[in-house]
């Protein structure tokens, strides 16, 4: 049941504030002032974390690496499951191996998990389907509580994965004593406010629809981001190519001048994901290099960011303010809406894109 929406994907995008709210209540204590995870999750027992997944779930891991390193000072290794399983990765006894999967049945991710059995200290998973193979074969499986996701392009599972991974990173920071109590409380408060901010962010729909009509004309689109926005640039590009069939690539903003800037001309829209965080000025200077070469920049930022860096851009999307730690979850919304409306504009099959399956159970 599409609940009045044209596509499951649209319904699942709109459901995000609700399902994220449910995941937050599930993993926080009733009064919301602490994290409540199964007792087996104890980050004082491990010294490194290896995270493995495919596709969108991999981009959730890539984002979480920034969180675990910055908040918990925990060394993190990430890899896509199809590479990990065949490269003889070294898993030391002090490692927790964490597998992220919506379906819990992705063949490569499951094989990577089995590779870590008997090698890692603990096998954790972050899954949507709680009865899945990956959940069953883990020491601890943490459900993301996104509800059934039908659209082949993952949306609400991604933001729920991020939410649960951020809660895990905060727990790691607390266990390892790397976060001040006031900052811990502040981030929990921000987290509790997130569903409301996500709701607010969904009001950008009309502007993304208008911009998407122009993006639909493009042959190639680039996505740029720095820090936590870099994995999200990948997620935005993946979403767009999956359902609109437009060639899209993501680059770390700072990599631009190491090659990709050669692609820039007036036909290539460049989507810049840049909340006004500590890296904003650096991203803006990369963006100006694009504009100097007649690149068409779509800047996605908050109101301050647009005021400081928005001059001369082709298009802009104004996002609500949020703590920089939480922006990857929030900025998933414009990434998803741009892909969705571009696909609708092109008339492709949004929920069942060509050549793709919801669950990839063969390698
Ligand atoms: O079920 P999983 O999360 O393990 O699936 C992983 C990928 O196949 C999946 O995220 C895929 O990339 C999506 N179609 C992305 O929208």
Boltz pocket constraint, residues with backbone or C-beta under 6 A from the ligand:
constraints:
  - pocket:
      binder: B
      contacts: [[A, 54], [A, 55], [A, 56], [A, 57], [A, 58], [A, 100], [A, 101], [A, 102], [A, 103], [A, 104], [A, 105], [A, 106], [A, 109], [A, 152], [A, 153], [A, 154], [A, 155], [A, 238], [A, 239], [A, 242], [A, 357], [A, 358], [A, 359], [A, 360]]
      max_distance: 6.0
